[in-house]
Amino acid sequence: MIYFCKESIKMKKLISLSLIMIISIFIFSGCTAEKVENTITIADQYGLAYAPVQIMKDKELLENSTENVKIKWKKLANTAAIREAMLAGEVDIGFMAIPPFLIGKDKGMEWKIISGLSICPLGLMTYKESIKTLADISENDRIALPQPGSVQHILLAMAAKREFGNPARFDNQLVTMAHPDGMNALLSRKEITIHFTSPPYIFKESEEKGIHQILNGIEAFGGEFSFIVGVGTEDFYNNYPEVYRVFLQSLEQSIEFINSNPGQAARLLTENYDISEIDLKKYITWPGMNYDDKIRGLDDFFDFMQEAQYIGSKDMNISQLLWEEDLYEK
Amino acid sequence: MKNNKLLQRIFWLIFLVLIWQIVFWSGRFSPLVFPSLTTIIKALAGSLYNGELTQQLLFSLLIISQGLLISLVLAIFMALAAHFSGIAASLIDTLVALAHPLPGIALMPLVLIWFGAGRQAILFVIIHSVLWPMVLNLRTGFSSIPDIYILVGKNYGLDRLQILIQIMAPASLPYFLVGLKIGWARSWRALISAEMLFGAVNSIGGLGWFIFQKRVFFDLPGVFAGIIVIIIIGILVEDLIFNNIENRTVKRWGMKS
């Protein structure tokens, strides 16, 4: 009997403890991170494809033409991090390739594309003499690329679909590596035999002896496409229409600046890229390297990713993918 | 008493699950950030059903047992050497002092160069995270054996090997088990983080790779499914394996209440 009493006291304790926990959870849920008013955060990644963003930041184009708005710049290591930061409301504008944007859109992210940024040479690089085409890639080869679902992965899948009818043909041979790690792994000539990469790593690798290209981005895609686009959240578009305008203008200005003064741009960029001014100028004017605010290739990416089931089957029209359609090019 | 403990655990589990669901129902967070339990369970069931998760789980468990076994053998060897030789002891103590505070993740860039991004790399990281705490625990275990036990053994005319097996091993078992528990927990962490960094080391990959894949495809319920599997495995190993070993040995022998 006494034993029973003890148990019920324990039970009561347990219940009251749980009540306290419930209450405290509700109290603390009140103080989740509130967004600081009037701050716009812009996030991009490493690589030459983002050069106009760097110019825009260095020349303070956006800061100079907005009032009462604080601009914050962030560099994040990969697209997934940008996507998560945008979901958390920490980042308003993010730069990424089209496939990761579509994956997020498909899963319900409230975001749309603002503008294009760059068209870049992408390539599948190898040190193995024996690999001349995709068909020469054996099961033992390992392919380094930034991550599954990245534009490099989707391009590889597109090429695999076209040549072998199976987009997933190489999916079990992928190794996730950021571009610098992937380059080092390829150059050490060990088990990473192939690297799908972008500028400036693709330039450095192609200047290396014994490294050659199996496939380029345009062949894989079947035409030209925007490599990187700028994406804005719904929150940003609805609440900051003037900043949106100014952002687009500044972006156009810096793209124009790079295209018309590559020498000056290289001088400005060299501080941030750890590449010499001469090499930088060579890289940003490399054939196929094109800074451009048009959005190209969106439909083809969408159709392919839907067919290969990287995204769901619900159809979207162009106004669900772009905030404004005047930069869209079919 | 035992039943009571189980009941309490179940109570708390249900309690936490309820809180989760209440937060979801409150609608404070977008379902993208805070998915409901049903979508998480659906994701879990889906991944288990198509065999993807099961294979990756088996692969992870296999590589962990391998790492644990190698570390165990190395640790016993090192602890014994240190126990019987002063020079070995000072060397091993120095090694432990150097390597124990070093997180496996900090070694990743080197591991990539030395071993590549393959299976050995992950194995190396696991062994590194398990070996040192295990050596430390075994050393403490051996040195905590009262001299009188050994002396009694000598009185019985036991030789060194017999003393080792019949007296030192059981007498240091509680420490050994603690070392094993720490090793197990740390090997899980090492494995998951290594896999998330390296990606798939073979064609299937392990649990860490599963979570990473779900992350890059923005499948949050899938991420939670992976985490739940890790939790369940952790609870099962703790409750079933370690508790059973303890009940049959140190508790039965009266070394631990």
Interface residues (C-beta under 8 A of the other chain):
Chain A: E7 L14 S18 M21 I22 I25 S29 T32 T79 A80 R83 L87 A88 P100 I103 G104 D106 K107 G108 M109 R142 Q147 P148 G149 S150 N172 Q173 L174 V175 T176 M177 D181 N184 A185 S188 K190 E191 I192 Y310
Chain B: N4 Q8 F11 F15 I19 V23 R28 S30 P31 L32 V33 L112 I113 G116 A117 G118 F198 G199 A200 S203 I204 F212 Q213 R215 V216 F217 F218 D219
